[in-house]
């Protein structure tokens, strides 16, 4: 496949928006995909079923984060190879990583199917929702390989400057889920939602594979498999996996804290997670786009272009998230009513966004610098930053404030403080690396 865009030489604004808009559209379609499940389950099956879905969500988030992180690690290597105009290495990375991806996804599926009861116990899943959550996840896991390969194929395509196909594939998946969900839920109840998800994900992957095979979108030559590249792929993938998984682990920890406060609290926390997607996905899209764009610039040894893209992303991302934050915080209560008609739940949701709302612009700043670090080939540094402000700041602080008598407000305050700390730490680390690249380029010149 030929590179769709030349990030090194073409217009900064054009390249950024041509990548960002399709990726963000795909992520919002993914949001719609998840919201469809939530809306049907909440309105047709009630609070208990919705709480069970919330109890299942941390596991799903972690699994999706593993897929996104591992494939993002592959994207770093492919982007840098393309920027260096080393097509042979790019083909070798693609072939090798594909085989590794299939084997890894199958292994994760088998291990989790066998250990589901233990996982739900660790997450402090309430007795009222335990069986429902177990049934849902046991079915969802059967489609994990489809989720993983979707993330893999779209990550490789982004490395070549093709982000539109990711949007098209997600559109197909979302439409299928919207059609299948009510049919299966009415016939089979809560299990039907999981079966509809499984079918839509599998059909979406089949659509992608058929399209890419017929159009010869990328060259997948198994004979290009290089055993020596496995170590290099793992070295980039593991930090990226941990980096992507840490927020999900944090969510699982906070879910366990909230679970001790009753079904109303956990249902409300589930709704905040759905609404937060509106505010998190644009920042995540910028992170993913900068990984690919700055990866190509780094491969071409163009530190000047790396800085241009980073500054542009900070400006545009900050403006966008400011507007979105105002909308969600201002309309949190009526938005909550779309999922569950409960004044108590709506009050908790509104309180959450009133406290945390100021942190979403800062989260965008954090993701801009994390994307830059990833593109520069420093996923380990990004990972350590995530460990610092999620594991060492957010989780302990949430536990302390909750047990100090602050209750839910204490947990929400810990989330806000972690956003503040994260933006400061990411700015310092990212700025330092960009400056080092610029100094190295000056010495070479």
C-alpha positions in Angstrom: 0.0 0.0 0.0 1.3 3.5 -0.8 1.4 6.1 1.9 -1.7 8.2 1.8 -0.2 11.3 3.3 3.3 12.7 3.6 3.3 14.0 7.2 6.9 15.2 6.9 6.4 17.6 4.0 2.7 18.4 3.6 0.7 21.1 5.5 0.5 20.6 9.2 -3.1 21.6 9.5 -4.2 19.5 6.6 -2.4 16.3 7.7 -3.6 16.7 11.3 -7.3 17.1 10.4 -7.2 14.5 7.7 -6.1 12.0 10.3 -7.9 13.3 13.3 -11.4 13.7 12.0 -11.8 10.1 10.7 -10.2 8.7 13.9 -12.4 10.8 16.1 -15.5 9.9 14.0 -14.6 6.2 14.4 -14.2 6.6 18.2 -17.5 8.4 18.5 -19.1 5.7 16.4 -17.6 3.3 19.0 -19.2 5.4 21.7 -22.5 5.1 19.9 -21.9 1.4 19.7 -21.5 1.2 23.5 -24.3 3.7 24.2 -26.8 1.5 22.2 -26.1 -1.4 24.6 -26.5 0.9 27.6 -29.7 2.5 26.4 -31.5 -0.8 25.5 -30.3 -2.5 28.7 -31.2 0.4 31.0 -34.6 1.0 29.4 -35.7 -2.6 28.7 -34.1 -4.5 31.7 -33.8 -1.9 34.5 -31.4 -0.8 37.1 -30.1 -4.3 38.1 -29.2 -5.2 34.6 -27.5 -1.8 34.1 -25.5 -2.2 37.2 -24.4 -5.7 36.0 -23.2 -4.0 32.7 -21.3 -1.5 34.8 -19.7 -4.3 36.8 -18.6 -5.9 33.5 -17.2 -2.7 32.1 -13.8 -2.6 33.8 -12.9 -6.0 32.3 -14.0 -4.9 28.8 -12.1 -1.6 29.2 -8.9 -3.5 30.2 -9.3 -5.9 27.3 -9.8 -3.1 24.8 -6.9 -1.1 26.3 -4.6 -4.1 25.8 -5.7 -4.4 22.2 -5.2 -0.7 21.6 -1.9 -0.5 23.4 -0.3 -3.5 21.8 -1.4 -2.4 18.3 -0.3 1.1 19.0 3.2 -0.3 19.8 3.2 -1.9 16.3 2.1 1.5 14.8 5.1 3.2 16.3 7.5 0.8 14.5 5.6 0.9 11.2 5.4 4.7 11.2 9.1 5.1 11.9 10.0 2.6 9.1 7.8 4.5 6.7 9.3 7.8 7.7 12.7 6.3 7.1 11.5 5.0 3.7 12.4 1.4 4.7 9.5 -0.5 3.1 11.0 -3.9 3.6 11.2 -3.5 7.3 7.7 -2.2 7.4 6.4 -5.3 5.6 8.4 -7.5 8.0 6.9 -5.8 11.1 3.4 -6.1 9.7 3.7 -9.8 8.9 5.4 -10.7 12.2 3.1 -8.7 14.4 0.0 -10.1 12.7 1.0 -13.7 13.7 1.9 -12.6 17.2 -1.5 -10.7 17.5 -3.6 -13.7 16.6 -1.7 -16.0 19.0 -1.9 -13.5 21.9 -5.6 -12.7 21.4 -6.4 -16.4 21.6 -4.3 -16.9 24.7 -6.0 -14.0 26.5 -9.4 -15.3 25.6 -8.7 -18.8 27.0 -7.1 -17.6 30.2 -9.9 -15.2 31.0 -12.7 -17.6 30.2 -11.2 -20.0 32.8 -10.6 -17.3 35.5 -13.8 -15.2 35.2 -15.2 -16.0 38.7 -11.9 -15.0 40.3 -11.8 -11.7 38.3 -15.3 -10.8 39.3 -14.5 -11.5 42.9 -11.4 -9.3 42.8 -13.5 -6.5 41.3 -15.9 -6.7 44.4 -18.8 -7.4 42.1 -22.1 -7.2 44.1 -24.0 -10.4 44.7 -27.1 -8.9 42.9 -25.2 -8.5 39.6 -22.5 -11.3 39.9 -24.3 -13.9 37.8 -25.5 -11.5 35.1 -22.0 -10.0 34.8 -20.4 -13.5 34.5 -22.9 -14.5 31.7 -22.3 -11.3 29.8 -18.5 -11.5 29.9 -18.3 -15.2 29.1 -20.1 -14.4 25.8 -18.2 -11.1 25.1 -14.8 -12.9 25.5 -15.6 -15.2 22.5 -15.4 -12.1 20.3 -12.2 -10.7 21.7 -10.0 -11.8 18.8 -12.3 -9.8 16.5 -11.8 -6.7 18.7 -8.0 -7.2 18.8 -7.6 -7.7 15.0 -9.8 -4.7 14.3 -7.5 -2.6 16.5 -4.5 -4.1 14.7 -5.6 -3.5 11.2 -6.7 0.1 11.9 -3.4 0.9 13.6 -1.4 -0.3 10.6 -3.6 1.6 8.2 -3.1 4.8 10.3 0.7 4.4 9.9 0.3 4.7 6.2 -1.9 7.8 6.6 -5.2 6.0 6.0 -7.7 6.8 8.8 -10.9 6.7 6.8 -11.3 3.0 6.7 -11.3 2.8 10.5 -14.3 5.1 10.4 -16.1 3.0 7.7 -15.6 -0.2 9.6 -16.8 1.2 12.9 -19.9 2.6 11.1 -20.8 -0.9 9.9 -20.3 -2.4 13.4 -22.4 0.3 15.1 -25.3 -0.1 12.6 -25.3 -3.9 13.1 -25.3 -3.6 16.9 -28.1 -1.0 16.8 -30.2 -3.5 14.7 -29.3 -6.7 16.6 -29.5 -5.3 20.2 -33.2 -4.9 20.6 -34.0 -8.1 18.8 -31.7 -10.2 21.0 -32.5 -8.4 24.2 -36.2 -8.9 23.8 -35.7 -12.6 23.1 -32.9 -13.6 25.5 -32.7 -10.7 28.0 -29.3 -9.6 29.3 -27.4 -12.4 27.5 -29.0 -11.2 24.2 -27.0 -7.9 24.5 -23.8 -9.9 24.7 -24.7 -12.1 21.8 -25.6 -9.1 19.6 -22.2 -7.5 20.5 -20.4 -10.7 19.6 -22.1 -11.0 16.2 -21.6 -7.4 15.2 -17.9 -7.5 16.1 -17.4 -10.7 14.1 -19.2 -9.5 11.1 -17.3 -6.2 11.2 -14.0 -8.0 11.2 -15.1 -10.1 8.2 -16.1 -6.9 6.4 -12.6 -5.5 7.0 -10.8 -8.6 5.9 -12.8 -9.0 2.7 -12.4 -5.3 1.8 -8.6 -5.3 2.4 -8.1 -8.5 0.5 -10.0 -7.3 -2.6 -8.6 -3.8 -2.6 -5.1 -5.0 -1.7 -5.0 -2.2 0.9 -1.9 -3.5 2.6 0.5 -6.2 1.7 0.3 -9.1 4.2 3.0 -11.5 3.2 3.5 -14.3 5.8 6.9 -15.1 4.2 8.0 -11.7 5.5 7.8 -13.0 9.0 11.0 -12.3 10.9 11.6 -14.0 14.2 14.2 -11.3 15.0 11.6 -8.6 15.0 9.5 -10.2 17.7 11.7 -8.7 20.5 11.5 -5.3 19.0 7.7 -5.5 18.6 7.3 -6.7 22.2 9.7 -3.9 23.5 7.3 -1.3 22.0 4.0 -3.1 22.6 4.4 -4.0 26.3 4.9 -0.3 27.5 2.0 0.7 25.2 -0.2 -2.0 26.6 0.5 -1.0 30.2 0.0 2.6 29.2 -3.4 2.0 27.7 -4.4 -0.5 30.4 -3.7 1.7 33.5 -6.7 4.0 33.1 -8.9 0.9 32.8 -7.3 -0.6 35.9 -7.9 2.7 37.7 -11.6 2.5 36.6 -11.8 -1.0 37.9 -10.4 0.1 41.3 -12.8 3.1 41.5 -15.7 0.8 40.5 -14.9 -1.5 43.4 -14.9 1.6 45.8 -18.2 2.8 44.4 -19.8 -0.7 44.5 -19.8 -0.7 48.2 -22.2 2.3 48.1 -25.1 0.5 46.6 -26.8 -0.1 43.2 -27.7 3.5 42.7 -24.1 4.7 43.1 -22.7 2.0 40.8 -25.4 2.7 38.1 -24.6 6.4 38.3 -20.8 5.7 37.9 -21.6 3.6 34.9 -23.4 6.5 33.3 -20.6 8.9 34.1 -18.3 6.5 32.2 -20.5 6.6 29.2 -20.8 10.4 29.1 -17.0 10.8 29.8 -16.4 9.0 26.5 -17.5 12.3 24.8 -14.7 14.0 26.5 -12.0 11.3 26.5 -12.3 10.1 22.9 -11.1 13.3 21.2 -8.0 13.4 23.5 -7.4 9.7 22.8 -7.8 10.3 19.1 -5.1 13.1 19.2 -2.8 10.7 21.1 -3.2 8.0 18.5 -2.8 10.4 15.5 0.3 12.1 17.0 1.8 8.7 17.5 1.6 8.0 13.8 2.4 11.5 12.6 5.4 12.2 14.9 6.6 8.6 14.3 7.0 9.4 10.6 8.7 12.7 11.4 11.0 11.0 13.8 11.9 8.4 11.2 12.7 11.2 8.8 14.8 13.1 11.5 12.6 16.2 11.3 12.3 17.6 14.8 11.0 20.9 13.5 7.9 19.1 12.1 7.5 17.2 15.4 7.2 20.5 17.3 4.8 22.0 14.8 2.4 19.1 15.0 2.5 19.1 18.8 1.8 22.8 19.2 -1.0 22.6 16.6 -2.6 19.6 18.4 -2.4 21.4 21.8 -4.2 24.5 20.4 -7.0 22.6 18.5 -7.5 20.0 21.2 -7.7 22.5 24.0 -10.4 24.5 22.2 -12.4 21.5 21.2 -12.4 20.0 24.8 -13.3 23.3 26.4 -16.4 23.4 24.3 -17.3 19.8 24.9 -16.7 20.1 28.6 -19.0 23.0 29.0 -21.8 21.1 27.2 -21.5 17.9 29.2 -21.1 19.6 32.6 -24.1 21.9 31.8 -26.4 19.1 30.6 -25.2 16.2 32.8 -28.5 15.8 34.6 -30.8 15.5 31.5 -28.2 13.4 29.8 -28.2 10.9 32.7 -32.0 10.5 32.2 -31.4 9.0 28.8 -29.9 5.9 30.5 -32.0 5.6 33.7 -34.9 7.7 34.9 -33.8 8.2 38.5 -33.4 11.5 40.3 -31.0 10.0 42.7 -28.8 8.7 39.9 -29.0 12.0 38.0 -27.9 13.9 41.1 -24.7 11.7 41.5 -23.9 12.1 37.8 -24.3 15.9 37.9 -22.1 16.1 41.1 -19.4 14.0 39.4 -19.1 16.4 36.4 -19.3 19.5 38.5 -16.2 18.4 40.4 -14.2 16.7 37.6 -15.3 18.9 34.7 -12.3 21.2 34.8 -9.9 18.3 34.3 -10.8 17.3 30.7 -8.9 20.1 28.9 -5.9 19.1 31.1 -6.4 15.5 30.0 -6.1 16.6 26.4 -2.8 18.4 27.2 -1.6 15.1 28.8 -2.6 13.0 25.7 -0.9 15.4 23.3 2.4 14.9 25.1 1.9 11.2 25.5 1.3 10.8 21.8 4.4 12.8 21.0 6.5 10.6 23.4 5.1 7.4 21.7 5.8 8.7 18.2 9.4 9.5 19.3 9.7 5.8 20.3 9.5 6.5 24.1 6.5 4.4 25.1 8.3 3.4 28.3 8.4 7.0 29.5 4.7 7.4 28.7 4.0 4.2 30.6 5.9 5.5 33.7 3.9 8.7 33.6 0.7 6.8 33.6 1.9 4.7 36.5 2.7 7.8 38.4 -0.5 9.7 38.2 -3.0 6.8 38.1 -1.4 4.2 40.3 0.5 6.5 42.7 -1.8 9.5 42.7 -5.4 8.8 41.7 -6.0 5.4 43.3 -4.5 5.9 46.7 -5.9 9.4 47.0 -9.4 8.1 46.1 -9.2 5.4 48.8 -7.9 7.9 51.4 -10.5 10.6 50.7 -13.3 8.0 50.5 -12.4 6.4 53.8 -11.8 9.8 55.4 -15.5 10.4 55.2 -15.7 12.3 51.9 -17.6 9.4 50.2 -18.3 9.8 46.5 -17.1 13.4 46.4 -13.7 12.3 47.7 -13.4 9.8 44.8 -14.4 12.5 42.3 -11.9 15.0 43.9 -9.1 12.4 43.5 -9.9 12.1 39.8 -9.6 15.9 39.3 -6.3 16.2 41.2 -4.8 13.3 39.1 -5.7 15.2 35.9 -3.9 18.3 37.2 -0.8 16.3 38.2 -0.8 14.4 34.9 -0.8 17.5 32.7 2.1 19.0 34.6 4.2 15.8 34.5 3.4 15.0 30.8 4.3 18.6 29.7 7.7 18.4 31.4 8.5 14.9 30.0 7.3 15.7 26.5 9.0 19.1 26.3 12.3 17.6 27.4 12.2 14.9 24.8 11.2 17.3 22.0 14.1 19.6 23.0 16.6 16.7 23.0 15.4 15.7 19.5 15.9 19.3 18.3 19.4 19.5 19.7 20.3 16.1 18.2 19.1 17.3 14.8 21.0 20.5 15.1 24.2 18.6 15.8 23.6 16.3 12.8 23.0 19.3 10.5 
